[in-house]
Amino acid sequence: MQTITDAIHWWARVSPDTIALDFGDDRATYREYHDWSERIAGLLIETGLSAGDRVGICAGNSLQYCVLILGIIRAGGIVVPLNMRYTSHELGELVEDTSPHLVFADGERIGKFGGIDVRTERLGKVNERRHGERAQLEHRPHPDDKVVIISTSGSTAKPKGVVFSHRTMTGYVATHALEDRSLGNGSRVIIPAPLSTSAGFVQLTHYTVLGCSLHFLSVFEPRSFLRTLVEKKINGFGAVPVFFEAISKLPEFEDADLSSITLATCGGAPVTQALQDTWMKKGIVVRQIYGQTECGGNGTVMPEHLARKQPQKCGMGGLFNEIAIVDEDGNRVPPNTVGQIVMRGPGNMLEYWNNPEETAKTIKEGWLYSGDLGTMDEDGLLTFVDRMKDLIISGGLNISAAEVERAVLTFGNGIEECMVIAATDEKFGETPLAIVHTRGEVDVPALIAHCNERLADYKVPRFVAIEREPMPRTATGKLSKPAMREKYRNASQHLKRVR
């Protein structure tokens, strides 16, 4: 068998006393993690959960969250991580799309489901099965069972649900374990991302399947993150560039002992030579990779010796992962020619949930069409160029420009057009800038309040620009963003922040 639960069962037998999950004051060994999740699976089956039923989770990172994920999968259910920062409106759309059997939420978020037609349960209920006799379960997961629906923002106004199975997730882990043996059983890894995101969920399954000890923080705060790296002698982690930059700017960074780190990966934005040089002074090579939710996480591999010399490159295809650059007809292009990045490998998604049209656009003859532009040199090293899919990446979180535009346009009040683009942000890397065309005046505070009701806070525009003339359009009538991106290239320097 090739399932996530098989891997946890293995480590519970082979390394029962190894810490699997460490949340500071709350920890669990692999034996505890396994047995607790088995009891949670029994609890879910008692509620009437059948194989293939969805179960949502809306909460901050916690030990209970991790155990619930494994319990759902063990019972044959499909996990639906719900972004804890989403509004009731956004959560309602996801619930309508996935029709969960049950939604677990922590005390801070359960109130968001008051007006949504779904059965809810407090996350604290997981604690009721922390101890007790080992559960006896008849259900046995199959490698091709679907295990998770991860929402991802793309070129559409509504998030799409990326579906993975046991086989795709464990195939992704096995491939990376063969390609780079920096981390394995007992290695200490820190997870800075929320479990409700693809980064958090994938890293949880990736590193527990490898038998690592996973350390979590409730939120990313540079000083506490650096302290954990030192005190816990962390061996590996991955983050977006702004995280690396924030840590390196701390006065404590210069004297921090980071000699235990054997793997540091970075994605979501380019790694500059200056950032690479800063970390190399500590003996750490930041390896830039390319990936996306749909390919299971990291789509490329960047060997350390290549990252030292070419930090701006995103690596190459792996042992069983293939990367190519193609033109509009799907034909491969010559080296150093811009085209669309396509990938195929064991970790690629199965489908978009309940969305065959978008699935057909993305997966063609086994290849995953990324919607991103890149080039590949003669040695097969990838350079990311731009996003065809109109995404804004803020602090490592994906924001669909179309979704923000939709929210702004529902405000009405004379707004005729809206274009959302990325503005540079010192803290988050990128942040939404809403450009609106109107012949009247815009009550900007009211507009932001309106967006706050419909969007998670990180999606709400921090800048608003007013255009008196209609914005440029393409030959097909769509708003054309290149000219406006150039016009507002330095928007963060001359526009006033609205929040």
PyMOL commands that set and color helices and strands:
alter all, ss='L'
color gray80, all
select helices_A, chain A and resi 4-14+30-46+63-74+88-98+110-113+123-129+166-179+198-209+222-231+241-248+251-253+273-280+293-295+304-309+356-362+401-409+444-454+457-459+481-487+491-494
alter helices_A, ss='H'
color red, helices_A
select strands_A, chain A and resi 19-22+27-29+54-58+78-81+102-105+120-122+146-152+160-165+188-191+213-216+236-239+263-266+286-288+291-292+297-298+322-326+339-344+351-352+363-364+367-376+382-387+391-394+397-400+415-425+429-438+463-467
alter strands_A, ss='S'
color yellow, strands_A
deselect
rebuild
show_as cartoon
